[in-house]
Amino acid sequence: MHTAGLRTKAILKEQNVRFKRALEDRSFLYTALITVFLIALVILVYLWCRLTVVNLGYEISRLNMERKVALEENRRLKIELSRLKSPQRIEKIARKMGLVYPREDQIVRIK
């Protein structure tokens, strides 16, 4: 029996069993608080990144819509410009103002 007791002590000694922690030892508490703080910090950084990505997605969507509206307005303005520059419209306005084609003797040819 005596050898069994010695054997048990040797096994416990090899396993490096810790004894009850002293209440005055605050190192575990500080380590736990630092660990919790770091985990919370990582979570906050992750959430900030996700919110930034979502906000940028909304911004991209809004800018794409503005681009689509601007392209449509550009197309409409090009059509209006070609209508305003049409020779038939200019001739019609000129006739209303009293302008006529020049006669043959009014034309001066330059060489």
C-alpha positions in Angstrom: 0.0 0.0 0.0 2.8 2.3 0.8 4.1 2.0 -2.7 0.7 2.8 -4.2 0.7 6.1 -2.3 4.2 7.0 -3.5 3.2 6.0 -7.0 0.2 8.3 -6.9 2.3 11.3 -5.7 4.7 10.7 -8.5 1.9 10.6 -11.1 0.4 13.8 -9.7 3.8 15.5 -9.7 4.4 14.6 -13.4 1.0 16.0 -14.4 1.9 19.3 -12.9 -1.5 19.6 -11.1 -2.2 23.1 -10.0 -3.4 23.9 -6.5 -6.2 26.2 -5.6 -5.5 29.7 -6.8 -4.9 32.4 -4.2 -7.5 35.1 -4.1 -4.9 37.8 -4.0 -3.5 36.7 -7.3 -5.2 38.9 -9.9 -3.1 37.9 -12.9 -5.8 35.6 -14.2 -8.5 38.3 -13.9 -6.3 40.8 -15.8 -5.6 38.2 -18.5 -9.3 37.4 -18.8 -10.2 41.1 -19.1 -7.6 41.7 -21.7 -8.7 38.7 -23.7 -12.4 39.8 -23.5 -11.4 43.4 -24.5 -9.4 42.1 -27.5 -12.2 39.8 -28.7 -14.7 42.7 -28.4 -12.3 44.9 -30.3 -12.0 42.3 -33.1 -15.8 42.0 -33.3 -16.2 45.8 -33.5 -13.6 46.1 -36.2 -15.4 43.3 -38.2 -18.8 45.0 -37.8 -17.4 48.3 -38.8 -15.9 46.7 -42.0 -19.2 45.0 -42.8 -21.2 48.2 -42.4 -18.7 50.0 -44.6 -19.1 47.4 -47.3 -22.9 47.6 -47.1 -22.8 51.5 -47.2 -20.5 51.4 -50.2 -22.8 49.0 -51.9 -25.7 51.4 -51.5 -23.5 54.2 -52.7 -22.5 52.3 -55.8 -26.2 51.5 -56.5 -27.2 55.1 -56.1 -24.4 56.3 -58.4 -25.3 53.7 -61.0 -28.9 55.0 -61.0 -27.6 58.6 -61.4 -25.4 57.5 -64.3 -28.3 55.8 -66.0 -30.4 59.0 -65.6 -27.5 61.1 -66.9 -27.0 58.9 -70.0 -30.7 59.0 -70.8 -30.6 62.8 -70.5 -27.5 62.9 -72.7 -29.3 60.8 -75.4 -32.3 63.1 -75.2 -30.2 66.2 -75.6 -28.3 64.8 -78.6 -31.7 64.1 -80.3 -32.8 67.6 -79.5 -29.6 69.1 -80.8 -29.9 67.2 -84.1 -33.5 68.4 -84.4 -32.5 72.0 -83.7 -29.6 71.9 -86.3 -31.7 70.4 -89.1 -31.5 72.4 -92.3 -35.3 72.2 -92.8 -35.9 73.9 -89.4 -33.3 76.6 -90.1 -34.8 77.3 -93.5 -38.2 77.6 -92.1 -37.1 80.1 -89.4 -35.1 82.1 -92.1 -38.2 82.4 -94.3 -40.3 83.7 -91.3 -37.6 86.3 -90.8 -37.9 87.4 -94.5 -34.7 85.8 -95.7 -34.6 84.4 -99.3 -32.0 82.5 -101.4 -29.6 84.9 -103.2 -30.2 85.6 -107.0 -27.5 84.5 -109.5 -26.1 88.1 -109.8 -25.7 88.4 -106.0 -23.3 85.4 -105.8 -19.6 86.2 -106.0 -17.3 83.4 -106.9 -13.9 83.5 -105.3 -11.0 81.7 -107.0 
